[in-house]
């Protein structure tokens, strides 16, 4: 991550979509730099569970390495981001628990594109 001609040209849109692991710890690194390290709750005055938090960062055009992890949620994912001018990255944590399981393993979904994302 370095100085960019576009100020805060990348938006991270993050949510916990798990009722079973609430809150879930989510840590996000871009190019090895910690960007987010927070607990994310299932809550909100929109429909409950659709609690999207936005974080804006500045990245130069080109490829950047994104790593998202949760210790409590037992999940990790890595992805290459391709930045050209602006980028919106949507990150959601999901729980893959089954009834009667003591410890569930979750997963992340990541979507990205140039347009801003509308969330519920």
C-alpha positions in Angstrom: 0.0 0.0 0.0 1.5 3.3 -1.0 0.5 6.8 -1.9 -2.1 7.0 -4.6 -3.3 9.6 -6.9 -6.8 8.5 -6.1 -7.6 9.3 -2.4 -9.4 6.4 -0.7 -10.1 4.7 -4.1 -10.9 1.3 -2.6 -13.9 0.6 -0.5 -14.1 -2.5 1.7 -17.7 -3.5 2.5 -17.7 -6.1 5.4 -20.4 -8.1 7.1 -21.0 -11.0 9.5 -23.8 -13.2 8.1 -23.6 -15.8 10.8 -26.2 -15.9 13.7 -24.2 -18.8 15.3 -20.9 -16.9 15.6 -21.8 -13.5 16.8 -19.7 -11.5 17.0 -17.0 -12.9 14.7 -13.5 -11.5 14.6 -12.4 -10.4 11.2 -8.9 -9.3 10.3 -8.1 -7.9 6.8 -4.6 -7.4 5.4 -3.7 -5.8 2.1 -0.2 -6.4 0.9 0.7 -7.5 4.4 -0.6 -4.3 6.1 -3.4 -4.7 8.7 -6.4 -2.7 7.5 -9.2 -4.0 9.7 -9.2 -6.0 13.0 -12.6 -5.9 14.5 -15.5 -7.9 15.9 -18.5 -7.9 13.5 -22.0 -8.4 15.0 -25.2 -9.6 13.3 -27.4 -6.6 14.0 -28.8 -3.6 12.3 -31.9 -1.5 11.8 -32.1 -2.7 8.3 -33.2 -6.3 8.3 -31.3 -7.9 11.2 -28.1 -9.5 9.9 -27.5 -7.0 7.1 -25.0 -4.9 9.1 -22.5 -3.8 6.5 -19.5 -1.7 7.6 -17.5 0.3 5.1 -13.8 1.0 5.2 -12.0 3.2 2.6 -8.3 2.9 1.7 -5.9 4.2 -0.9 -4.2 1.8 -3.3 -2.2 2.3 -6.4 -3.4 0.8 -9.7 -2.2 -2.8 -10.1 -2.4 -6.0 -8.2 -2.6 -6.2 -4.5 -2.9 -9.2 -2.1 -5.9 -9.4 0.1 -6.0 -11.8 3.1 -9.1 -12.1 5.3 -9.2 -14.3 8.4 -11.1 -15.2 11.5 -9.7 -17.2 14.4 -13.1 -17.6 16.1 -14.8 -18.4 12.8 -12.1 -20.8 11.7 -11.9 -19.3 8.2 -9.3 -17.7 5.9 -9.2 -16.7 2.3 -6.7 -14.9 0.1 -7.4 -13.1 -3.2 -5.6 -10.9 -5.7 -7.2 -7.5 -6.1 -6.9 -5.8 -9.5 -7.2 -2.1 -8.9 -7.8 0.3 -11.8 -8.9 3.7 -10.6 -11.6 2.6 -8.1 -12.6 -0.8 -6.6 -15.3 -2.0 -4.2 -14.6 -5.2 -2.4 -17.5 -7.0 -0.6 -16.4 -9.4 2.2 -19.0 -11.6 4.1 -18.4 -14.2 6.8 -20.7 -17.2 6.7 -21.1 -20.0 9.2 -21.3 -23.6 7.9 -22.5 -25.1 11.1 -24.9 -28.1 11.3 -27.3 -28.9 14.2 -25.5 -30.9 16.9 -22.0 -29.9 15.8 -19.9 -28.5 18.6 -17.5 -26.5 16.5 -18.4 -25.1 13.1 -16.1 -24.0 10.4 -17.0 -20.8 8.6 -16.0 -19.3 5.3 -15.7 -16.0 3.5 -17.1 -14.8 0.2 -15.4 -12.0 -1.6 -16.7 -10.1 -4.6 -15.2 -7.1 -6.2 -15.9 -4.6 -9.0 -15.6 -1.0 -10.1 -19.1 0.1 -9.1 -20.2 0.9 -5.5 -22.2 -1.9 -3.9 -25.8 -1.3 -2.6 -26.4 -3.3 0.6 -29.5 -4.0 2.5 
